[in-house]
Amino acid sequence: MTRTHWASITAVVLALLFAGGATLATAGDGGSSGPAAPTAESADAGFARDMSVHHQQAVEMSFVVRDRTDDEEVRRLAYDIANTQANQRGMMLGWLDLWGLPKVAPDAEPMAWMASGGGDGKDPHAGHSMAKAGEGSLMPGMATAEQLARLGRLSGERAEIEYLQLMIVHHNGGVDMAEGCVRLCTVGPERELARGMVDAQRSEVELMVDLLKKRGAQVRT
């Protein structure tokens, strides 16, 4: 892994965090000049709820592998993913609070905001993204309970490989979701955050593919 690669990831992460802070300030303005808050059924709210759940799993997997390997590259990557996604999760839950919307919508199916194409039923990417949700998982790329249990039983290089394989799939699913928000969300700062997620997670996928190759392992599809 090159210093340039790490620098590019760090730059994207810092830009995301800065944009997220500005978003909270804008969303909390509440002035008459600002746009109306999204509804509970909107793509903005659906993305914030679903991606918060998606991010939480990435944070949990990252802390698991940090405790099960001494490899500094993997530990640093896991820390960066956990830190970034925990911060982004906080931003999205904060938006829901500011919009006066529930963080959990019991009556809404996961990913319904994306499958509906933002209400017009014409999103050509919806079926592709939903097809990536694994058996027993809620959203594209999420690991199943069985996969998480397996990660928790491994250590050393075997844990590193399992984590990288799972996180590549997880990130690719997250990219699909974020691209959906870029297309469908109406809150400008949220779209920008989603666009930043796409760039950052694609860059991290490239890095993780390189780390797998160093270990003689293949990307899991």
N, C-alpha and C positions, 0 to 999 in steps of 0.2 A: 504494500500500500504506500502511496507517495504522500509527501507532505502537502502537495497541491490538492490531492483528492480530499484529505481531511480539511484543508483550508476552505475548499469550496462548500463542503457540507456545513462547516461552522458558520460560514457567511450566510448561507440560506437559513439556518436555524435562527441566527440573530435577527435576520430580517423578519422572520415569522413572528418572533416574540415581540419585536417592536411594533409590527402591524397589529398584533393581537391587543397590545396595550392601547393603541389608538382606537381600535374597534370598541373596546369597553367604554372608553370615554365618549365616543360618538353615540353608541347605542343607549347610553344612559342619559343623553342630553334631554330627551323628552320635550324639546321645544316644538313650537308650532310649525317651524320651518322644516323639521325632520320628517322622514317618512313614517307611516303607521307601522306599529310593531307587527311582525309576522303572526299568522294564525297557527294554532296547534297542528293543523293539517298541512301546513306549508312545507315546501322542500327545505327552507331555512331551518325550521324547527326539527323536521325529521332528520336532517343531516346532523345537526348539533346533538340530538339524542343518540342516534345510532353510532356516530363516529366517537362519541364519548365512551360508549361500551367497547367499541373496537379498539380504541386507544388503551383502555384499561387492561385489556388482555395482553397487549404488547408490553406494557409496563410490568405486569406480573411475570411474563416469560423472561423478560430481561433481568429482573432481580433473581429469578431462579438460576439462570445460567451464571450470573456473577458469583453466586455462592458455590458453584460446582466446577469451576475452572480457574486455573492460575494464569491462563494466557492473557497477556496484557492487551493485545489487539481486540480480542473478543470482549474482554471486560470493559474496555473503553467504549467500544461500539454499543454494548448493552447499556452502559451508563448514559450515553448520549441519547439513545432511543427512549429510555425510561424518563430522563429529565425533560426532553423535548415534548414527548407525548403527554406526560403528566401536566405540563404547562398548558399545552393546547387544550387538553380536556378541561382544565380549570376555566379557560376562556369560554369554551362552548357552554359549559354549565352556567357560567356567569351570564351569558347572553340570555339563556332560558329564564333565569331569574329576572333579568331586566325587562324581558318581554312579558313577564307574568305568566309563563307557561310551565307546565309540569315537566320534570326531568324524565319521568317515565309515563308513557301513554299506554295503559293496559289494553285499550280498545284498538290500538294501531298495530298492524303487522310490521315487523322489522323490514326496512327497505321499501315500504309501501310508497314513500315519497318519491323514490326513484323509479319504481315499476310503473307508476302512474304517469310518468313523463311530465311531472309538475302540474298534473291536472288535465292535460290534453290527451293523454293516452298514446302519444306519438313518439315517445323516446325510443330511438332505434337501438340504444345500448342497454336498455333495461334487462332484457332476457339474458344477454351475455353476462352481465354482472351477477344476476341472481343465480345463474348456473354455476358460479364459482363458489357458492356457499357450500361448505362441506357437510357431510351427514352429521347431524347432531349439533351443528353450529347455527348461529343466527344470521350471520352476514358474510359477504365474500371474504375468503381468505382466513377466516377465524379457525383456530385449532379446536378440535373436539376435546371432550373431557379425557378420553383415552390417550390422545396425543400429549396432553398436558401432564398426565400422570406418568407417561413414559419419560418425558423430559426430566421430571423430578426424580426419576430413578437412576439416571445416567450421571456420569462424571467425566472429567477430563476431556479428551478429544471427542469422545462419543457424544458428550453433552454439547460440545461446540457445534458439531455437525448437525445434530438434531435441531438445535436452536436456529442455526443459520438456514436450514431447509424450511423449517416452520415459518421463520420470520420473512423469508423471501416471498412465500405464498401469502402471508399476512399483509405484507407491504403492497403486493400487487393487487390484492383485494381492496386495500385502502386507497390505492391510486384510482381504481374504478369508481369508488364511492366519491372521492374528492372531485374527479372529473364530472361526475353527475351533478355535484353542487355548483361547479363552475358553469355548467349549462343551465341549471334550473333555479339556483338560489337568486333571490332578488336583493338581498342586503349586500351592497358593494364590498365592504370590508370582509364579510364572511366569504364571498367569492374569492377575494384576494388571498385570504388565509388558505382556502382550499387549493388555489393554484400553487401556492407555496408548498403545500403538502405534497402535491404531485411532483414538483421538482426535487424536493428533499428526499422523498422516499424512492424515487427512481435512482437518484445518486447513491443512496444507501444500498439499494438492490445490486447495483454494479459492484460496489465494494464487497458485499456479502458473497456474490458469485466468485469473486477473486479469492476470498478467504476459503471458500469451499474447494476451489481448485488446488489451493496450497495443501489441502488435507486429502486430496485424491478422491473427493466426493462429488456427486452429481447434484444438480438442482432437481428438486422434487416438483413434479407437475400435478 
